[in-house]
Amino acid sequence: MGRLNIKQVEAEVSRNLCSSLKSALQKVGYPVPEDYRVCVSLMDAAGRKKRSTAGADNWSPSSGKLEIWLEPGDPTSAASPLGHSEPTALEGTSQETANTGGVEIQPALAELFVALDHAESTPGWSFVSLKKFRDEILPTTNHRFLQTDSVQQNVLRHAIENRLILTSKVANPKDPRFPVTTIRLNRLRPEVQAVVGTASPDLAFQPVRIKGEPLSATILRERR
């Protein structure tokens, strides 16, 4: 068990649950379309998604939570971790790609970038909380490709794992014991630049010209 990671465990449990869960639902009057698959997500006690690459021993049924849902897709794609193909972080999203400025981007990712760009631009906000963005902002977005909770979580996780979105910790103004995890677009990545450009409070900084000789000249003169 310790050799597997969270993503592999989720895929294996999903594969094993698929037929039995569909059969159980069928018996109580809830037929499930053949093309639907079972999705599994391992979370901590607070309901936060476990990192996909974390070891399997980072989750326990006695202290963690297990989320299970159904969504359209190929039920055979949720394969075991023993050499078969595994579902990707963007599985279940549209496979269309948009060519923006010579960079191909999946529409769901592009919509995620736009949503976070808007959040970062909110007047009065010095940072964007990962929890607030994930639990409050994304579910209320009116986008074509970010309509379901599972797609939103998968796309957000993919963007973080691939450093398209960067995370950091800041002091929690309500409780200093628990720092807030924040997120921001990695505007140095071409995929992000192609969708929202590079403008941001940090990158938009322009040096102020000060009258007088260059600082380097002053330093050299003082050394003589």
N, C-alpha and C positions, 0 to 999 in steps of 0.2 A: 504493500500500500504506500509506504514511504517513497517509493521510486516514482510514483505517478504525481502529476501536478493537478491543481484544481480543475483546470479545463478538461483534462483527460478523464477525471472522475465524473464530471458532469456529463460528458459524452457517453461514457459507459453506462451510467445510471439511466440516462435518457433512452439508450438503445434497449436496455433490459425492461424498462417500464412500458415501452410503446404499446406492444400488443396487449399486455395485461390491463393497462389503464383503459384502452379503447374498449376492450371486452367488458370491463366492469361498468363503464358508462353506457354501453349498449344494453346491458341487462336491466338498467334502471330507466331506460327510455330516452337516452341521449346518444343517438347514433353519431359517430364521428366520421367525417369524410376520409376516404382512404389516403388522400394525399397529405393529411395533417400529420404533424410530428409532435412528439413530446419534447419540451424544453425544460431543462433543469438548471437551477442557479443556487450555488452554495453561498450563504451569507453568514455574517457574524451575528451575535445576539442582538445587536442594535439594528439589524436589517441592512447593513452595508455589504455590498457585493465583495466576495473574496477575490483577491488578485489572481488572474488566470494562471500565472506562472508560479504561484506559490505552491509549496509541497502539499501533498494530500493530507499530511498530518497537521496542517494548519487549520483544519476544520474538524469539528466533532459533533455528532448528533446530540450529545448531551448538553452542549453549550451554544451551538449554532442553529441557524434556521435553514430550511430547505424550501425553495419556491419552485413550483411546477406549473407549467401552462402549455396550452396547445396553440400551434400556429401553422399556417399553410407551409408546405415544403415537402421534400422527399424524405419519408421516414427512414430510409436506408442510409441517409447521409450522416446521421448521428452515429458514427461508427465507434468501435472500441479503440482504446489507446494502444492496442497491440498491433500496430503496423497499418491499420486502415486509415482512410482519410477522415479527418475530424472536421466538425463545423467550424468555419472561420468566424472571426468577430463580426463580420458584416453579413453573415448568412441570414437570410430572411429579408434582406433589403433588396431594392431594385438592382439588377445587374447592369443597368444602363450606365454609361459614362458620358460626361459632358467634357468637351475639349475647350478649356478656358485658357486662353493665352498660351496654347501649345502644351498645356498640362491636362492630362485626363483625370477627372475627379468623379467619383460616384456622387449622384445627386444628394443622397442622404448626408454624406460628409459635407458637401457644400452648404446644405441647409443648417447643419450643425455649426459650421463656421460663422454663418450669418447670425444665428441666434446668439452665439457667444460674443460676437462683435457688438451686437446691440446691447447686451448685458454689460459689457466692459465700458460702453459709452453712456451708461445711465448716470445722469447728473447726481452728484453727491456720493457715489459709490467709489471707495478707494480700492476695493477688490471684489471679486466674484466668488462666492462660496460654492464649492463643489456640490454640497448637499442642496443648497437652495436652487442652483441651476438644474441639477438632476431631478429633484423632487417637485419643484414649483414652476420653474421657467419652461423647461422642455415639454412637460405635459400640456402646457397651455399654448404652445406654438401652433400656428395654423399653416403647416407645411404639408406638401404632398407626400413626401417620402419619410417623414418622421411622425407617423400617425399612431403607432402602437408603442406601448411601454417597452416591449422586448426589443424593438428596433432601436428606440432611443438609447437604451442601456448598452446594446451591442456596439452601436456606432460611437458612443461616447467612450466606451472602454477601448475600442480600437484606436481612436484618436489619441488617447492618453498613452497607451502602450507603445504607439509608434511616434511619440513625442511631437505630434501635430498640435497637441494641447499640453501645456506644461503645468505641473502642480507645485505648490509650495505651502509652507505653514506660516500663519500670522497669529499674533496674540488674539485671544478671544476676549472682546470687551465685556462680555457677560460673565465669563468664568475663565480666568487665566490658567486654570489647571488643564483645560482642554483646548489646545490650539485649533484654529480653523484651517481646514484644507482648502486652499484657493486654486483656481484654474485661470489660465490666460492662453490666448492663441500664441503659438510659436510663429510669429510673423516673419521669421527668417526663412521659413520653409516655403518653397515655390508653390506648393499646393494651396497654402493659406493665402499667399500674396495674390494668386490668380483669382481668388474669390473676393477677398475683402481689402486687398492692398496691404500696405505696410504701416499706415497711419495708426499711431497709438500714443498715449501720454508719454511713454518712454522714448519711442523712436522718433517722435515729433520734436524732440528737444533741439533747439538751435542755439549755438554759443553766442554769448553777448560780447560784442567788440568793445574793448576798453582802451581809452586813449593812453598813449605813452609807448615806451619801447617794449618789445617782446619780453616775456618773463625769462626766456632762455638767456637773453642778453644781460639781464640784471643778475642772474645767477653766475654767469661767467665773469662778470665784472667784480662780484663780491669775492670770488675765489682768488683773484689776483693779489 
